[in-house]
């Protein structure tokens, strides 16, 4: 599963510790974290969100 989600072992352990071992919840959390990271990256470029 870790490879499919493209996350490290440490990230998987951190997420499981945070929300539990439900596959659906883990996938959802990975998506949310990737979106948050994308938003932070785009905001660092001086662009402001509408």
C-alpha positions in Angstrom: 0.0 0.0 0.0 2.8 2.4 0.8 4.2 2.2 -2.7 0.8 2.8 -4.2 0.3 5.9 -2.1 3.8 7.0 -2.8 4.6 7.7 0.8 7.6 6.8 3.0 7.5 4.1 5.8 7.7 6.9 8.3 4.8 8.8 6.8 2.6 5.7 6.8 3.5 5.0 10.5 2.7 8.6 11.4 -0.6 8.5 9.6 -1.6 5.2 11.1 -0.7 6.4 14.6 -2.8 9.6 13.9 -6.0 8.1 12.5 -5.9 4.3 12.7 -5.5 1.5 10.2 -8.6 2.0 8.0 -7.4 1.8 4.4 -10.0 4.4 3.4 -9.1 6.8 6.1 -5.4 6.5 5.3 -6.0 7.2 1.6 -8.1 10.2 2.5 -5.4 11.5 4.9 -2.7 11.1 2.3 -4.8 13.1 -0.3 -5.5 15.8 2.2 -1.8 16.2 3.2 -0.8 16.3 -0.5 -3.3 19.0 -1.2 -2.1 21.0 1.8 1.5 20.7 0.6 0.5 21.8 -2.9 -1.3 24.8 -1.5 1.7 25.7 0.7 4.1 25.4 -2.3 1.9 27.5 -4.5 1.5 30.2 -1.9 5.3 30.5 -1.4 5.6 31.7 -5.0 4.0 35.0 -4.0 0.7 34.1 -5.4 -2.4 34.7 -3.3 -5.4 32.4 -3.2 -8.7 33.9 -4.3 
